[in-house]
Amino acid sequence: VQLQASGGGLVQAGGSLRLSCAASGLTFSNYVMGWFRQTPGKEREFVARINWSGSSTYYADSVKGRFTISRGNAKNTVYLQMDSLKPEDTAVYYCGVPDYGYWGQGTLVTVSS
C-alpha cells in the first residue's frame, strides 16, 4: 500500500490549502480514509475521516467547520480542504487507512500569524 500526500506549504493565517493523497496498492473504495497531523514532541492526532462512499464524515472539534474531507474513488484520492487556517494548524499532515494502520509520508503545513 502506498499513500502519497501533497499540497502542503506556507500560508498566512486565514488562508486556505487543499491537501491531496493518492493511494495505490489497495481497493481504495473499500476503505475508510483519514487525515491525521503531528507536531514535534506530540502524538499524532486525528483530524478527519470519511467512509468508503463519501456519504459520512467525521471531524475533530478543533477543525470542524473549517476543514472538509472528501474523496474521489475514481481517482483513488482523498482530499482535505483547509480554510480559515490558524497558526495552531501548523503540523505535518498524514493521510492513512486508520482502521488498518496504513500511513503515507506526510506533507508539512505551516501557518504564519
Beta strands, then each sheet from edge to edge (+ up, - down):
strand 1: 2-6
strand 2: 9-12
strand 3: 17-24
strand 4: 33-38
strand 5: 45-50
strand 6: 57-59
strand 7: 67-72
strand 8: 77-82
strand 9: 91-97
strand 10: 102-103
strand 11: 107-112
sheet 1: 1+ 3- 8+ 7-
sheet 2: 2+ 11+ 9- 4+ 5- 6+
sheet 3: 2+ 11+ 9- 10+
end
